[in-house]
């Protein structure tokens, strides 16, 4: 379990991509600083509940990202008349964006739900 906790925490290294936004004109890279919250997993006590909701969040994000990639790629190719390479790149980008958003929201939901449950147990 400890190795998985380290893996979750290492996702915080994606926040280093935000430095590109600081040193260039590409301000979209600043959004990568949001991954810094993943460093908290280095300090969280890992248990079965954490493992379960991280697995749920990851699988939900994977499926949503793949569906979004397929839909956006098809839409870009057939509706927007983009060339196949451009349609694929657009689909891959949107699939990754959807995956990250779904993972972050899902992990936050399960984390808040667990914390709220623990607070209710203490009363």
Residue pairs with C-beta under 8 A, 6 or more apart in sequence:
1 46
1 47
1 51
2 46
4 46
4 51
4 54
5 41
5 42
5 44
5 46
5 50
6 42
8 38
8 41
8 54
9 38
9 39
9 40
9 41
9 42
10 38
11 35
11 38
11 41
12 35
12 36
12 37
12 38
12 39
12 41
13 35
14 32
14 35
14 38
15 32
15 33
15 34
15 35
15 36
15 38
15 39
16 32
17 29
17 32
17 35
18 29
18 30
18 31
18 32
18 33
19 29
20 26
20 29
20 32
21 27
21 28
21 29
21 30
21 31
21 32
22 30
34 104
44 50
49 114
50 114
53 106
53 107
53 110
53 111
53 114
54 107
56 106
56 110
57 102
57 103
57 106
57 107
57 110
58 103
60 102
60 103
60 106
61 98
61 99
61 100
61 102
61 103
61 106
62 99
64 98
64 99
64 102
65 95
65 96
65 98
65 99
65 102
66 95
68 91
68 94
68 95
68 97
68 98
68 99
69 91
69 92
69 94
69 95
69 98
70 91
70 95
71 91
72 90
72 91
72 94
72 95
73 87
73 88
73 90
73 91
73 92
74 87
74 91
76 82
76 86
76 87
76 90
76 91
77 84
77 87
80 87
82 90
